[in-house]
Amino acid sequence: MSAAPMQPVYRKIAARLVPFLILLYTVAVLDRVNISFAALTMNRDLGVSDRMYGFAAGVFFLSYCLFQVPANMVLTRVGARRWLAVLMAVWGVVSMATAFVPNTAAYIALRAALGIAESGFYPGVIYYFTFWLPRRLRTRVLALFLLAFPLCNMIGSPISAHILLMDATGGLRGWQWVFLLEGAPAILLGILTWWVLADGPLSAPWLSPAERETVARDLAQDEVVHSVSSDRAWLKVAGDAAAYFMWSTGIYGLSFFLPKILVARGASPLSTGWWATLTFAAGALAMYWASHRRSYRVLPALFLAAGLGFGAAGYFHSVPGAVASFCLAAMGLLSALPIFWSVATGRLSGKAAGAAIALVNSVGAVGAFAGPYAMGWLRDATHSYVAGLWAIAGCLVLGGLLTIGAALPAKSPAISA
């Protein structure tokens, strides 16, 4: 990746877009994973087993998977500003409605509805960056944006744990307050998105004509430099999709089961919020480190480090040992993310890039279903989390092997080995 400093126009774009998009993605992740804390009391109230909890956590990603490609196609037609605003308002309503589910069936149905509502957001934003930034700058900016994932868990985990203490307030259970208080910001930010974002450089009033010309010229040159044969590009996209499936089993196995595993190891529900903050803080630091790497070839090692973390978590049965293992897993997983997407977003250009990004993320969504469901199923079958942790470790090792080939982009002047 080029280590050259950003031109002023791209610093301006990053400063204008990235902080707001980080805020949006933080809320998206929070509404996606807050069930990990709600489940500490909700599962008992609704009679949800570990297997059904894993299924409910993962069913989000099945509906999410099915609607991503159509959602990105809609984005190209109606524009990012309108589309992202509508998606956020809808998923905020669905998230708040989860507070009033009467049984497991309704809970699963709303999780599936949340997946549909969120399906266009993440791949849409990844695609949105291709409208603004040439490939050589995307890893750095993507790393900043993707910091929302660990930041959400760092900040949201203790908040969710403390919201659970509101049990019986206003006649509602603590887990109901989790959904209500953490779903409302999506609706408010959806309204704000309509006014803050621009659909692209040409419609951005805060760019001068000369700056718009610079961006257009760089993106056109980028498309020429990175063009490859269609068959070869789509073969690499398939490799990206398979690797992202494996990565997703790990990150969502960690996100949805970290509190439950730590409680099983002897931690209190409140302390798990702070242990989760430590885990994802380690991941955030590793992600920052990864944003400054000059080679894509480190990617397989990051997958393997994450696999080692999960394997160690299955071996250590104390809270400190589990936390240290999960820190390693989070560091490997999160540092791999910006490098992976920098590679994946450069395979194709134009509308084909939007379809490819959505395809990779859709296959990853299947992995995000498989990881939590396998963890829950193996927990019920073996009465232990060890088998599930080692299964995910195996997936990440396989993902590391896949990225040995998939992570090598076509040679170009913009890439340094």
Order of alpha helices (4+ residues) and beta strands (2+ residues): alpha-alpha-alpha-alpha-alpha-alpha-alpha-alpha-alpha-alpha-alpha-alpha-alpha-alpha-alpha-alpha
